[in-house]
Amino acid sequence: QVQLVESGGGSVQAGGSLRLSCAASRYIVGNACMGWFRQALGKQREWVSSMWSGGTITYAGSVKGRFTISRDNAKNTLYLQMSSLKPEDSAMYYCAARADGLCYSDPIRYSYWGQGTQVTVSS
């Protein structure tokens, strides 16, 4: 079993920053595809960013240049640094992992999910 626990969400004003963390219960961050997703109320779950086990990083166009994904393999933790936040970024943010294969933007491809952490950006 793999448990993922997100933290770091909260309420900020537009233009502010937050740093999200995703702690894994067993070593997986360094040898799996890790991803961040978000879901606003009433909308589909949206891919935000992924990091391949080899370190390759991809971002959704809506967050590129504002968000940064990173990992600390020793701590088995994934991070998402969010800057220049906009009200449109408000959502529940989830981290996810694929223990095998390539990274994908489709959430159905991910095997493990956290419970989410809420981000609210006010104008």
The 8 nearest C-alpha neighbors of each residue, nearest first, counted from 0:
[[1, 2, 25, 24, 111, 3, 23, 110],
 [2, 0, 24, 25, 3, 111, 23, 27],
 [1, 3, 24, 23, 4, 0, 113, 111],
 [2, 4, 113, 23, 22, 112, 21, 24],
 [5, 3, 113, 22, 21, 114, 23, 2],
 [6, 4, 21, 20, 115, 116, 113, 22],
 [5, 7, 20, 19, 116, 8, 21, 4],
 [8, 6, 19, 18, 20, 9, 17, 116],
 [9, 7, 118, 117, 116, 6, 19, 17],
 [8, 10, 118, 117, 119, 11, 7, 17],
 [9, 11, 119, 120, 118, 12, 8, 121],
 [12, 10, 120, 15, 121, 119, 13, 9],
 [11, 13, 121, 120, 15, 122, 14, 10],
 [12, 14, 85, 122, 84, 15, 121, 120],
 [15, 13, 83, 84, 12, 85, 16, 82],
 [14, 16, 84, 13, 83, 12, 11, 82],
 [17, 15, 82, 81, 84, 83, 14, 18],
 [16, 18, 81, 80, 19, 82, 7, 8],
 [19, 17, 80, 79, 7, 81, 20, 78],
 [18, 20, 7, 79, 78, 6, 8, 80],
 [19, 21, 78, 6, 5, 77, 7, 22],
 [20, 22, 5, 77, 4, 76, 78, 3],
 [21, 23, 76, 4, 3, 75, 20, 5],
 [24, 22, 3, 25, 2, 75, 76, 21],
 [25, 23, 2, 1, 3, 22, 26, 75],
 [26, 24, 23, 27, 1, 75, 2, 0],
 [25, 27, 75, 28, 23, 24, 29, 30],
 [26, 28, 30, 29, 31, 25, 75, 98],
 [29, 27, 75, 30, 31, 72, 26, 76],
 [28, 30, 72, 27, 52, 31, 26, 75],
 [31, 29, 52, 27, 28, 32, 98, 53],
 [32, 30, 98, 52, 97, 27, 28, 29],
 [31, 33, 51, 97, 52, 102, 96, 50],
 [34, 32, 96, 50, 49, 95, 31, 97],
 [33, 35, 49, 95, 48, 94, 96, 50],
 [34, 36, 94, 48, 47, 93, 95, 49],
 [37, 35, 46, 47, 93, 45, 92, 94],
 [38, 36, 92, 45, 91, 44, 90, 93],
 [37, 39, 44, 90, 91, 45, 43, 42],
 [38, 40, 90, 42, 41, 91, 89, 37],
 [41, 39, 42, 38, 90, 91, 43, 89],
 [40, 42, 39, 43, 38, 44, 90, 91],
 [43, 41, 39, 40, 38, 44, 45, 90],
 [44, 42, 45, 38, 41, 39, 40, 37],
 [43, 45, 38, 37, 42, 36, 46, 106],
 [46, 44, 37, 36, 38, 43, 47, 106],
 [45, 47, 36, 104, 48, 35, 37, 59],
 [48, 46, 36, 59, 35, 58, 45, 37],
 [47, 49, 58, 35, 57, 34, 59, 46],
 [50, 48, 34, 57, 33, 56, 35, 51],
 [49, 51, 56, 33, 55, 32, 54, 34],
 [52, 50, 32, 55, 54, 53, 102, 56],
 [51, 53, 30, 31, 32, 54, 29, 50],
 [54, 52, 51, 55, 30, 50, 29, 31],
 [53, 55, 51, 52, 50, 56, 29, 69],
 [54, 56, 51, 50, 53, 57, 52, 49],
 [57, 55, 50, 49, 54, 51, 58, 48],
 [56, 58, 49, 48, 50, 55, 59, 47],
 [59, 57, 48, 63, 47, 60, 62, 49],
 [58, 60, 47, 61, 62, 48, 63, 46],
 [59, 61, 63, 62, 58, 47, 64, 57],
 [60, 62, 59, 63, 47, 58, 65, 64],
 [63, 61, 65, 60, 66, 59, 64, 58],
 [64, 62, 60, 65, 58, 61, 66, 59],
 [63, 65, 66, 62, 67, 60, 82, 61],
 [64, 66, 82, 62, 63, 83, 81, 67],
 [67, 65, 81, 80, 62, 64, 82, 63],
 [68, 66, 80, 79, 69, 81, 65, 64],
 [67, 69, 79, 78, 80, 66, 48, 70],
 [70, 68, 78, 77, 79, 67, 71, 50],
 [71, 69, 77, 76, 78, 72, 68, 28],
 [72, 70, 76, 74, 73, 75, 77, 69],
 [71, 73, 75, 29, 74, 70, 28, 76],
 [74, 72, 75, 71, 76, 29, 26, 70],
 [73, 75, 76, 72, 71, 22, 70, 23],
 [76, 74, 72, 28, 73, 26, 23, 71],
 [75, 77, 22, 74, 71, 21, 70, 23],
 [76, 78, 70, 21, 20, 69, 71, 22],
 [79, 77, 20, 69, 19, 68, 70, 21],
 [78, 80, 68, 19, 67, 18, 81, 69],
 [79, 81, 18, 67, 66, 17, 19, 68],
 [80, 82, 66, 17, 16, 18, 65, 79],
 [81, 83, 16, 65, 84, 66, 15, 80],
 [84, 82, 14, 15, 65, 16, 85, 13],
 [83, 85, 14, 82, 13, 15, 16, 88],
 [84, 86, 13, 87, 88, 120, 14, 83],
 [85, 87, 120, 88, 121, 89, 122, 13],
 [86, 88, 85, 89, 120, 90, 84, 39],
 [89, 87, 86, 85, 90, 84, 120, 119],
 [90, 88, 119, 118, 120, 87, 86, 39],
 [91, 89, 39, 38, 118, 37, 92, 117],
 [90, 92, 117, 38, 37, 116, 115, 118],
 [91, 93, 37, 115, 116, 36, 90, 117],
 [94, 92, 115, 36, 35, 113, 37, 95],
 [93, 95, 35, 34, 113, 112, 36, 21],
 [94, 96, 112, 34, 111, 33, 109, 35],
 [97, 95, 33, 111, 109, 32, 110, 34],
 [96, 98, 109, 32, 99, 110, 31, 33],
 [97, 99, 31, 96, 32, 27, 100, 110],
 [100, 98, 97, 31, 101, 32, 30, 96],
 [99, 101, 102, 97, 98, 32, 31, 103],
 [102, 100, 103, 32, 99, 51, 97, 31],
 [101, 103, 32, 51, 49, 100, 104, 97],
 [104, 102, 105, 101, 108, 106, 49, 109],
 [103, 105, 46, 106, 102, 49, 108, 48],
 [104, 106, 107, 103, 108, 46, 109, 45],
 [107, 105, 108, 109, 104, 46, 44, 103],
 [106, 108, 105, 109, 110, 104, 103, 44],
 [107, 109, 106, 105, 103, 110, 97, 104],
 [110, 108, 97, 107, 96, 106, 111, 95],
 [109, 111, 97, 96, 108, 112, 95, 98],
 [112, 110, 96, 95, 109, 1, 97, 113],
 [113, 111, 95, 94, 3, 114, 96, 110],
 [112, 114, 3, 4, 115, 94, 93, 5],
 [115, 113, 4, 112, 93, 5, 116, 3],
 [116, 114, 93, 92, 113, 5, 91, 117],
 [115, 117, 8, 92, 91, 5, 6, 118],
 [118, 116, 91, 8, 90, 92, 9, 119],
 [119, 117, 8, 9, 89, 90, 91, 10],
 [118, 120, 89, 10, 9, 11, 121, 117],
 [121, 119, 86, 11, 12, 89, 13, 10],
 [120, 122, 12, 86, 13, 11, 119, 10],
 [121, 13, 12, 86, 120, 85, 14, 11]]
